[in-house]
Amino acid sequence: MKPVVDWEAKDYINELPAEMGKLGLYKHKIRRYSHGITIECAGERKIDAVPCVKERLHTGVWEVCNRDTNLFEKSNMLDHTDWLIERNGICGKNNFRKLPQ
């Protein structure tokens, strides 16, 4: 997301549940954590949402927000995604991402 003027790291995490709650459907299904929120859907299904601020101070730099420390932390999510896709290709059938129940 684009940086918001005068927001601290914790503001991105604190405002996210409020915005998602406006949709009504998610209002009572949101749990806030240090780096984002979890939306608890049907059954054991969950969706994690982590704000990533693009180019807040420097071009090409992405940061995630830590609500507990109120600090921005550099993120290299595009390289991580590439690494995950590569590893999953080795395992095949999306098995790299599956966790035992």
N, C-alpha and C positions, 0 to 999 in steps of 0.2 A: 504494500500500500504506500501511498505518498505520505511524506511526513506532515504532521499537523503542527503548525506554529505554536510554540509555548507548551507543548505536551512533553511530559516526562515519560520514561519507559513504562511506569506503572499505569499511566493513563490509558494506554492502548489496551491493556488487559482489563482494566476496570470498566472501560466503556463498551467493550465487546459484548458482554452479556446484556447490557441495556439495549444495544442495537438489535441483537438477535431476539430479545424478549419482545420487541415491538411487533414481531410477526405473530405473537400469540401462541402459536403451536409449540414453540420452544420455551416459552416463559418459565415453566417449572421443571424443565429438563436440563438446565444448564448448570454445570459445576465449574468453578473458576480455580485455576491452578497457577503456579509461578510463571509459566511461559505462555499460557493460553487457556482455552476453555474446552470442555468436553460436553457434547450434546448427547444425552442418553435417549436413544430411539427405542423402537419396539424390541422387547426381549433383551438380549444381551448386546445388541448392536449399539455402537457408539461412533461418533464422529468427533475428531479433534480438530480444533481451529487455532492456529498459532499466527498471530500477526507478524508479518515480516516487513520492516520499513525499508524502502528502497531509496538509497542515495540521500540520506538525511544530512550528512556532512560532506561526503566525498562521492564523486562519480564512480559508479560500478560497485559500490559497497552496499551490501544488504545486512540488516541487523534484526535479530529477534529481541523481544523485550522480556526482561526479568522483573516481575512485579515485586518479588520478595526483596531484591537488592536495589530496585529502581535504577537498573543499569541496562544499557543497550549492549548486546553481545553480537559480535560479527558472526555472520552465517554464510556458509558456502553451500547453500541448498541445491544449486544447479549441479555442482560437481557431485554432491551426495546422491542426487537423483540418478545421474549417469552411472555412478558406482553401483547403486541398487539394481538398475536395469541390467548392467553387466553381470553381476552376481546371480541375479534371477535367471539370466540366460544360461548360465552354467548349470544351475539346479533344474531348470525347466518347469513348466506348468505352474508358475508362480509359487513354487514350494519354498523359495527363500523367505517369502513374507509370511507364510503360514506358521502359526504357533499351535502347539499341542493344546488340546482342551483339557 
